[in-house]
Amino acid sequence: MPMLGFGTWQLRGNKAREAVRVALETGYRHLDTATMYGNEVQVGQAIRDSGVPRSEVFVTTKLPPERAGRERETLEASLRDLDTDYVDLWLIHWPPPAARLRPTWRAFQALRDEGLVRDIGVSNYSLAQLDDVSADSGEMPSVNQIRWSPSEHDPEVLAGHGERGVVLEGYSGLKGTSLQGPVLTSIAAAHGVSVAQVVLRWHLEHGIVVIPKSSRPERIRSNFDLFGFSLTADEVARIDALTL
């Protein structure tokens, strides 16, 4: 899974298709969507029209928790909408009711084993919930996609994912943190980049997958331009300290 992906939450219709097209043209090869986003058709159209081989694009989609028990029909609908034979990563979008927590994960394993999904994971799960599904099934989710930003940085949660062999993928990375604060603005000025680029690069320095979203072409391109600089250990520590 590429460490930098393109998020599509709140992008609908032509705006979604155009944004994904620009993202693929820019160089993104990791796209994040979900059944509840209502844009899987547009994501699939953008991939098809981009000319980028499907095998080169890592596609994630997600099962709404209210569809626990209807995993197969939901996944098959996603595959039709995305116009693909498989998705690279399928996530349980939010933990379903406790009684469905383990059965839903077992259903994910079965559909993965059939080849409809390359890998499986979860979203918005606690470490305790990761342990629960693992204890029942014998397999940890490969990924846990959770809200993450400098203000929400939690070293214990990050370490807990590492100890379990679970990739932490962060969403809403540019929300919840003041982008005008002196720490971020001074670091951005030192590198000649934007504050948003600093925050996204900070995710990568911690080994956290990040999926920024935008409908503006210039922002889509800027968010991808993270590999011409790196943060020092001191700069990373200063950003870590912004935790609320």
C-alpha positions in Angstrom: 0.0 0.0 0.0 1.5 3.4 -1.0 2.1 5.5 2.1 0.5 8.5 0.4 -3.0 8.1 -0.9 -5.9 10.3 -2.2 -9.0 10.5 0.0 -12.4 11.0 -1.6 -14.7 11.6 1.3 -17.4 14.3 0.5 -16.4 14.3 -3.2 -19.5 13.4 -5.3 -20.5 13.2 -9.0 -18.4 15.0 -11.6 -16.3 16.7 -8.8 -15.2 13.3 -7.6 -14.4 12.0 -11.0 -12.4 15.1 -11.9 -10.5 15.1 -8.6 -9.5 11.5 -8.9 -8.5 12.0 -12.5 -6.2 14.9 -11.4 -4.8 12.8 -8.6 -3.9 9.9 -10.9 -2.4 12.3 -13.4 -0.3 13.8 -10.6 1.1 10.5 -9.6 -1.1 9.1 -6.8 -1.5 5.4 -7.0 -3.6 4.9 -3.8 -7.3 5.8 -3.8 -9.5 5.7 -0.8 -13.3 5.5 -1.1 -16.2 3.8 0.7 -19.7 2.5 0.1 -21.1 5.3 2.2 -19.2 8.0 0.2 -21.5 7.4 -2.8 -18.7 7.9 -5.3 -17.4 4.4 -6.2 -18.8 4.8 -9.7 -16.9 8.0 -10.3 -13.7 6.6 -8.8 -14.0 3.6 -11.1 -14.6 5.9 -14.1 -11.6 8.0 -13.3 -9.4 4.9 -13.1 -10.7 3.6 -16.4 -10.4 6.9 -18.2 -6.9 7.7 -16.8 -5.1 5.1 -18.8 -3.2 4.0 -15.7 -3.3 0.1 -15.5 -5.7 -1.1 -12.8 -2.8 -3.2 -11.5 -0.9 0.0 -10.7 -3.7 1.6 -8.6 -4.2 0.5 -5.0 -8.0 0.8 -4.3 -9.5 0.8 -0.8 -13.2 0.8 -0.1 -15.2 0.1 3.1 -18.3 -1.7 4.4 -20.8 0.4 6.4 -21.3 -1.2 9.8 -25.1 -1.3 9.3 -24.4 -3.8 6.4 -22.8 -6.3 8.7 -24.3 -9.6 7.7 -24.6 -8.5 4.1 -20.9 -8.5 3.4 -21.0 -10.4 0.1 -23.7 -8.4 -1.6 -22.1 -5.1 -0.4 -18.7 -6.1 -1.8 -20.2 -7.3 -5.1 -22.0 -4.0 -5.4 -18.7 -2.1 -4.8 -16.9 -4.2 -7.4 -19.6 -3.4 -10.0 -19.5 0.3 -9.2 -15.7 0.4 -9.2 -15.7 -1.7 -12.4 -13.1 -4.0 -11.1 -12.7 -7.7 -10.3 -11.1 -7.0 -6.9 -10.2 -4.3 -4.4 -6.8 -4.1 -2.9 -8.0 -3.4 0.6 -11.5 -3.7 2.1 -12.2 -2.1 5.5 -15.0 -2.4 8.0 -15.8 1.3 8.2 -16.8 1.5 11.8 -17.1 -1.3 14.4 -20.5 -3.0 14.1 -22.5 -3.9 17.2 -20.6 -6.1 19.5 -22.5 -9.2 18.5 -21.4 -8.7 14.9 -17.8 -7.7 15.6 -16.3 -11.2 15.2 -18.7 -12.6 12.5 -18.1 -9.6 10.3 -14.4 -10.1 10.5 -14.7 -13.8 9.7 -16.9 -12.9 6.6 -14.1 -10.5 5.5 -11.6 -13.4 5.8 -13.8 -15.7 3.7 -14.2 -13.1 0.9 -10.5 -12.4 0.9 -9.8 -16.1 0.6 -12.0 -16.2 -2.5 -9.9 -13.6 -4.2 -12.4 -10.8 -4.3 -10.2 -8.7 -2.0 -6.4 -8.7 -1.8 -6.3 -7.6 1.9 -8.6 -6.8 4.7 -8.6 -4.4 7.6 -10.8 -2.1 9.7 -11.4 1.5 10.5 -12.1 3.4 13.7 -11.2 0.4 15.9 -9.6 0.6 19.3 -6.6 -1.6 20.2 -9.0 -3.7 22.4 -11.2 -4.3 19.4 -8.3 -5.3 17.3 -7.3 -7.8 20.0 -10.9 -9.1 20.1 -11.2 -10.0 16.5 -7.7 -11.4 16.4 -8.3 -13.6 19.4 -11.4 -15.1 17.7 -10.1 -15.4 14.2 -6.3 -15.9 14.7 -5.6 -13.0 12.4 -5.0 -9.3 13.0 -6.5 -6.8 10.6 -3.7 -5.6 8.2 -4.8 -1.9 8.5 -6.7 0.2 11.0 -7.7 3.6 9.5 -8.3 6.1 12.2 -8.5 9.8 12.7 -4.9 11.2 13.1 -3.3 14.6 13.2 -0.7 16.4 15.3 -3.3 17.4 17.8 -4.4 13.7 18.1 -1.0 12.2 18.2 -0.8 9.4 20.7 2.6 7.5 21.0 1.0 4.6 22.9 -1.7 4.0 20.2 1.0 4.3 17.5 3.2 1.8 19.3 0.3 -0.5 20.0 -0.4 -0.8 16.3 3.3 -1.5 15.6 3.4 -4.2 18.3 0.4 -5.9 16.7 1.8 -5.6 13.2 -1.2 -3.4 12.1 -0.6 -0.5 9.7 -1.9 2.7 11.1 -3.6 4.8 8.4 -4.6 8.3 9.3 -7.5 10.3 8.0 -8.5 14.0 8.5 -4.8 14.7 9.0 -5.2 18.4 8.3 -8.1 18.9 10.6 -8.2 19.6 14.3 -4.8 21.3 14.4 -4.2 25.0 13.9 -2.2 25.4 10.7 -1.3 29.0 11.7 0.6 28.1 14.8 4.2 29.2 15.2 5.6 25.6 15.4 4.2 24.5 12.0 4.7 27.8 10.2 8.3 28.1 11.3 9.1 24.5 10.2 7.3 25.2 6.9 9.3 28.4 6.3 12.6 26.6 7.1 11.9 24.0 4.3 10.2 26.4 1.9 7.0 24.4 1.8 3.4 24.8 3.0 2.2 24.0 6.5 -0.1 21.3 5.0 3.0 19.7 3.4 4.8 19.7 6.8 1.8 18.0 8.5 1.5 15.4 5.8 5.3 14.8 5.8 5.1 14.4 9.6 2.7 11.4 9.1 5.2 9.8 6.8 8.1 10.4 9.2 6.1 8.3 11.7 5.4 5.6 9.2 1.7 6.5 9.1 -0.2 6.1 5.9 -2.0 9.4 5.0 -4.8 10.1 2.6 -5.4 13.9 2.1 -8.4 14.9 0.2 -9.1 18.0 -2.0 -11.1 19.0 -5.0 -8.7 21.7 -6.0 -6.1 20.7 -8.6 -3.3 22.9 -7.1 -3.9 21.5 -3.6 -4.0 17.9 -4.9 -0.6 18.4 -6.5 0.8 20.2 -3.5 -0.3 17.5 -1.1 1.6 14.9 -3.3 4.8 16.9 -3.3 6.2 15.5 -0.1 9.3 13.7 -1.2 11.7 16.6 -1.8 12.3 17.3 1.9 12.3 15.5 5.2 11.8 16.6 8.8 14.6 16.4 11.4 14.0 14.4 14.6 13.7 17.7 16.5 11.1 19.0 14.1 9.1 15.8 14.4 9.3 16.0 18.2 8.1 19.7 18.2 5.1 18.7 16.1 4.4 15.6 18.4 4.2 18.1 21.3 1.2 19.8 19.7 -1.0 17.0 21.0 -4.0 18.4 22.8 
